[in-house]
Amino acid sequence: MPRRKRKPRPRPGRPRSGRRWLRWGAAGAAGVLLLFTALVLLRQPSLDRDWRPEQAVLAEIDFDHHQVTIRNIRDYRHPPAAETEPGYYDATFDLHELESAWLVLSPFAERWRGPAHSFLSFGFADGRFLSISVEARRERGVDYSAFRGLFNRYELFYVVGDERDLVALRAATWEDPVHLYPVRATPRQIREVLVTMLRRAERLRHEPEFYHTFFNNCTTNIIAAVNEVSPRRIPRTIAAVLPGYADSAAQRLGLIPDEVDLATLRAESLVDPAVAARTDDPHYSLRIRGLNPPE
């Protein structure tokens, strides 16, 4: 009876075909990841791109002792059922007349407050308000994506604007909730925060940076400005990544009113969308705060 031939055994150290494909796949994925990382790292921030119109113009800031002149303060109007009306103006402010600062918080979703936008607004004795909103600067036709914001896809942009633009856009046009919280701070502290943010805005006009969803966003820039002047540093908590909880963190730190619970404070600070839409009101900033103009 003839002997049955044995099947050749695989040589020691020689991978089976399945393992070869697995290793090749892992190597390929690693190569793609390295290439993607290299492309991200090689991308440089720029001032020269085809920007969205509302983010194309940078504010110019010039200090002269206790006065600051700001050119290109954004004042877009967003009428319902009509095209946006671009607008900019120049103005000079006396920093010694700075009276108040307000934390503006606009959550994106009703059920989960995490995703949100935050910015600061500064009030002067003559009734004027100046807002500074830190945003992801996008190219024409590009929408915001938190995921893209992780990979150097947007530049950092300081919008120096009018509340008739920044508040009305969110509360009236987008119909997002907008809360206005008075900040507890001395006039000197408020002045130093404003100056810090304006100087950073002016620096970005010459030295662009990338926006980052976690580390260089709207809230982290506010925290950095406050920490430069506050004897008590604000820690970088989850609120820096999920700004919708910034009011909770601020209340725990005593930076906004804490005489009432947070739910009550949120209800009291909510801007009425109908009032926010009346951008032709000469007392706009008082109205959206539920205040009456002086007699």
C-alpha positions in Angstrom: 0.0 0.0 0.0 1.6 3.3 -1.0 2.4 5.8 1.7 0.2 8.9 1.8 2.2 12.1 1.2 2.2 14.4 4.1 1.2 18.0 3.6 4.2 20.3 4.0 4.2 22.1 7.3 4.8 25.8 7.4 8.3 26.7 8.1 9.0 28.1 11.5 8.7 31.9 11.6 6.8 32.1 8.3 3.5 33.8 8.8 0.3 32.3 7.5 -1.4 34.2 4.7 -4.1 35.6 7.0 -1.5 37.0 9.3 0.3 38.5 6.4 -2.8 40.4 5.3 -3.3 41.6 8.8 0.2 42.9 9.1 0.0 44.6 5.7 -3.3 46.2 6.6 -1.9 47.5 9.9 1.2 48.8 8.1 -1.0 50.5 5.5 -3.2 52.1 8.1 -0.1 53.3 10.0 1.3 54.8 6.8 -2.0 56.6 6.0 -2.1 57.9 9.6 1.5 59.2 9.4 0.8 60.8 6.0 -2.3 62.5 7.4 -0.4 63.7 10.5 2.4 65.0 8.4 -0.1 67.0 6.2 -1.7 68.4 9.3 1.6 69.5 10.8 2.9 70.9 7.6 -0.2 73.1 7.1 0.6 76.7 8.2 -1.9 79.3 9.5 -2.6 82.0 7.0 -4.1 85.4 6.7 -4.6 85.0 2.9 -7.5 82.6 2.1 -10.9 83.0 0.4 -12.7 83.8 3.6 -16.4 83.8 4.2 -17.6 87.4 3.8 -18.6 87.9 7.5 -15.1 86.7 8.5 -13.0 88.4 5.8 -12.3 91.8 7.6 -10.1 92.0 10.7 -10.5 94.7 13.3 -7.6 97.1 13.7 -6.8 98.3 17.3 -4.8 101.3 18.2 -4.2 102.3 21.9 -3.4 105.9 23.0 -3.0 106.0 26.7 -6.5 105.3 28.2 -8.2 105.5 24.9 -8.6 102.8 22.2 -9.6 103.3 18.6 -11.1 100.3 16.8 -11.5 100.2 13.1 -13.8 97.7 11.4 -16.1 96.9 14.3 -18.5 94.4 12.7 -22.1 95.5 12.5 -23.9 93.1 10.2 -27.7 93.2 10.2 -29.7 90.0 9.8 -33.2 90.9 8.9 -35.7 88.0 8.8 -36.5 86.6 5.4 -34.0 89.0 3.8 -30.3 89.0 2.8 -27.7 89.8 5.4 -26.6 93.5 5.3 -22.8 93.8 5.8 -21.7 96.7 7.9 -18.6 98.0 9.8 -17.8 101.2 11.7 -14.9 102.8 13.5 -15.2 104.0 17.1 -13.0 105.3 20.0 -13.6 104.2 23.6 -12.4 105.7 26.8 -11.2 102.7 28.9 -11.8 104.7 32.1 -15.5 104.7 31.3 -15.7 100.9 31.1 -18.4 99.8 33.6 -19.4 96.2 33.1 -18.6 92.9 31.4 -21.1 90.2 30.4 -20.7 86.6 29.7 -22.8 85.7 26.6 -23.6 82.0 26.3 -25.5 80.4 23.4 -26.1 76.6 23.6 -26.6 74.9 20.3 -29.1 72.2 21.6 -32.0 72.2 24.0 -31.6 68.7 25.5 -27.8 68.7 25.9 -26.2 72.0 26.7 -22.6 70.9 26.0 -22.1 72.3 22.5 -22.3 76.1 22.7 -20.7 79.4 21.9 -19.5 81.9 24.5 -18.2 85.4 24.2 -17.8 88.6 26.2 -19.5 91.9 25.9 -18.3 95.1 27.6 -20.4 98.1 28.6 -19.3 101.7 28.8 -20.8 104.6 30.8 -22.1 106.3 27.6 -24.4 103.3 26.9 -22.3 101.7 24.2 -21.4 98.0 24.3 -18.5 96.2 22.5 -18.5 92.4 22.0 -15.5 90.1 21.4 -16.3 86.7 20.0 -13.5 84.2 19.4 -14.4 81.9 16.5 -13.1 79.5 13.9 -12.3 81.5 10.8 -13.7 79.6 7.8 -13.2 79.8 4.0 -16.0 80.6 1.7 -18.5 77.7 1.5 -17.0 75.8 4.4 -19.2 75.1 7.5 -18.0 74.6 11.0 -17.2 71.0 12.2 -15.9 70.2 15.6 -14.0 67.2 14.1 -12.3 69.3 11.5 -11.4 71.8 14.2 -9.0 69.1 15.6 -6.8 69.1 12.6 -5.7 72.7 11.8 -8.5 73.3 9.3 -9.6 76.7 10.6 -7.7 79.8 11.7 -8.5 81.6 14.9 -10.6 84.7 14.5 -11.5 87.5 16.9 -14.7 89.2 15.9 -14.9 92.6 17.5 -18.5 93.6 16.9 -21.7 95.2 17.9 -24.3 93.4 20.0 -26.8 94.2 17.2 -24.8 91.8 15.1 -23.5 89.1 17.4 -26.6 88.8 19.7 -29.3 89.3 17.1 -27.7 86.8 14.8 -28.0 84.0 17.4 -31.1 85.0 19.2 -33.3 86.3 16.4 -31.9 84.8 13.1 -30.7 81.4 14.2 -33.3 81.3 17.0 -30.8 79.8 19.4 -31.1 80.5 23.2 -28.8 83.4 24.3 -28.0 84.1 27.9 -26.5 87.4 29.2 -24.8 87.0 32.6 -23.3 90.0 34.4 -19.7 89.3 35.4 -18.6 90.1 38.9 -15.4 92.0 38.7 -13.9 95.4 39.4 -13.7 98.1 36.7 -9.9 97.6 36.7 -10.2 93.9 36.2 -12.7 94.4 33.4 -10.5 96.9 31.7 -7.5 94.6 31.9 -9.5 91.7 30.4 -10.7 93.9 27.5 -7.2 95.3 26.8 -5.8 91.7 26.9 -8.3 90.5 24.3 -7.9 93.5 22.1 -4.1 93.2 22.1 -4.5 89.5 21.2 -6.9 90.4 18.3 -4.4 92.9 17.0 -1.5 90.4 17.2 -3.6 87.8 15.3 -3.9 90.4 12.5 -0.2 89.9 11.9 0.5 86.4 13.4 -2.3 84.0 12.5 -2.9 80.9 14.7 -5.0 77.7 14.2 -8.2 77.3 16.0 -8.5 74.0 17.9 -11.8 72.5 19.1 -10.3 71.6 22.5 -7.3 73.8 23.2 -7.8 77.1 21.3 -11.5 77.8 21.2 -14.0 80.5 22.3 -13.9 79.6 26.0 -10.2 78.8 26.4 -9.4 82.2 25.0 -11.7 83.9 27.6 -10.2 81.8 30.4 -6.7 82.8 29.3 -7.6 86.5 29.3 -9.2 86.3 32.7 -6.3 84.3 34.2 -3.9 87.0 33.1 -5.5 89.6 35.4 -7.3 87.5 38.1 -5.5 86.6 41.3 -7.6 83.4 41.4 -6.9 81.3 38.3 -9.9 79.7 36.5 -9.1 76.0 36.0 -9.6 74.4 32.6 -12.5 72.1 33.3 -14.9 70.3 31.0 -16.6 73.7 30.4 -13.6 74.6 28.2 -14.5 71.8 25.8 -18.2 72.0 26.3 -18.9 75.7 26.7 -22.6 75.1 27.4 -21.6 74.4 31.0 -19.5 77.6 31.3 -22.2 79.3 33.3 -22.3 76.5 35.8 -18.5 76.7 36.3 -18.6 80.5 36.4 -21.3 80.5 39.1 -19.3 78.0 41.3 -16.4 80.3 41.0 -18.5 83.4 42.0 -17.9 85.1 38.6 -21.6 85.5 37.9 -24.5 85.9 40.3 -25.0 83.1 42.7 -27.8 84.4 44.9 -30.2 82.1 43.0 -29.9 78.6 41.7 -28.5 78.0 38.2 -31.9 77.1 36.6 -33.4 80.3 37.9 -30.4 82.4 36.7 -30.6 80.8 33.3 -34.3 81.7 33.0 -33.7 85.3 34.1 -30.8 85.8 31.8 -32.4 84.5 28.6 -32.7 87.1 25.8 -36.2 87.5 24.3 -35.8 86.7 20.6 -38.5 89.3 19.6 -36.5 92.0 21.5 -33.3 90.8 19.9 -34.7 91.3 16.5 -35.4 95.0 17.0 -31.9 96.1 16.0 -33.1 99.6 15.1 -33.9 100.4 18.8 -31.5 103.1 20.0 -31.4 101.4 23.4 -30.9 97.9 22.0 -28.3 96.7 24.6 -30.5 97.8 27.5 -33.6 96.2 26.0 -32.1 92.8 25.5 -31.1 92.8 29.2 -34.7 93.6 30.2 -33.7 97.1 31.3 -35.4 100.4 30.7 -33.5 103.3 29.2 -32.9 106.4 31.5 -35.5 109.1 31.4 
